Amino acid sequence: MDYIGFLGALLIIWRFKKMTTPDILTLKELCNSLGISRSMAYLKFTRGSKHFDKEFPRPIKLGARKIGFLKTHKDDWLASLSKVA
């Protein structure tokens, strides 16, 4: 494979990875975008809480002490709220 062909293959791989990588929001980014506190977010996704919302985005474990949320799940949750109202 020549140099140009190699660069083209790398570009295709990079674009594919960029398109398929989901946007992950940190807890802080989620709270800022929704206008809720961190503690309210925990209450919304914790089963047994009086504020538990089964439609609220589920956290994804990113590390030992870090969670994230899929942006698409947040968008879907917001869309479901607008349908109810």
C-alpha positions in Angstrom: 0.0 0.0 0.0 1.4 3.4 -0.9 1.6 6.3 1.4 -1.5 8.1 0.0 -3.6 4.9 0.3 -2.4 4.4 3.9 -3.5 8.0 4.8 -6.8 7.5 3.1 -7.4 4.3 5.1 -6.6 6.1 8.3 -9.0 8.9 7.4 -11.8 6.5 6.8 -11.1 4.7 10.1 -11.0 8.0 12.0 -14.3 9.2 10.4 -16.0 5.9 11.2 -14.8 6.0 14.8 -15.9 9.6 15.2 -19.4 8.8 13.8 -19.9 5.7 16.0 -18.5 7.0 19.3 -21.5 8.0 21.5 -21.5 11.3 23.2 -21.1 10.8 26.9 -22.0 13.5 29.4 -20.4 13.7 32.8 -22.7 14.1 35.8 -21.8 17.8 36.0 -22.6 18.3 32.3 -25.9 16.5 32.6 -26.9 18.5 35.6 -25.9 21.8 33.9 -27.9 21.0 30.8 -31.0 20.0 32.7 -30.8 22.7 35.3 -30.9 20.3 38.2 -28.7 19.7 41.2 -26.3 16.8 41.5 -28.3 15.4 44.4 -31.6 15.6 42.4 -29.9 13.7 39.6 -28.9 10.9 42.1 -32.5 10.9 43.4 -33.9 10.6 39.9 -31.9 7.5 39.0 -31.8 5.8 42.4 -34.5 3.1 42.9 -36.5 3.5 46.0 -36.2 7.3 46.0 -39.4 9.2 46.1 -38.1 11.2 43.1 -37.1 8.0 41.1 -37.9 8.3 37.4 -37.7 5.1 35.5 -37.3 7.1 32.2 -34.4 9.2 33.5 -31.1 8.4 31.8 -29.2 5.5 33.5 -25.6 6.1 34.6 -22.8 4.4 32.9 -19.8 3.5 35.0 -16.7 5.1 33.5 -14.2 4.3 36.2 -14.0 3.4 39.9 -15.5 6.8 40.9 -16.9 8.3 37.8 -20.2 7.9 36.0 -21.5 9.2 32.7 -24.7 9.4 30.7 -25.4 8.9 27.0 -26.5 12.2 25.4 -29.1 10.4 23.3 -30.7 9.0 26.5 -30.9 12.5 27.9 -32.4 13.8 24.7 -35.0 11.0 24.6 -35.9 11.7 28.2 -36.4 15.4 27.5 -38.6 14.5 24.4 -40.7 12.2 26.6 -41.3 15.1 29.0 -42.5 17.4 26.2 -45.0 14.8 25.0 -46.5 14.5 28.4 -46.9 18.3 28.9 
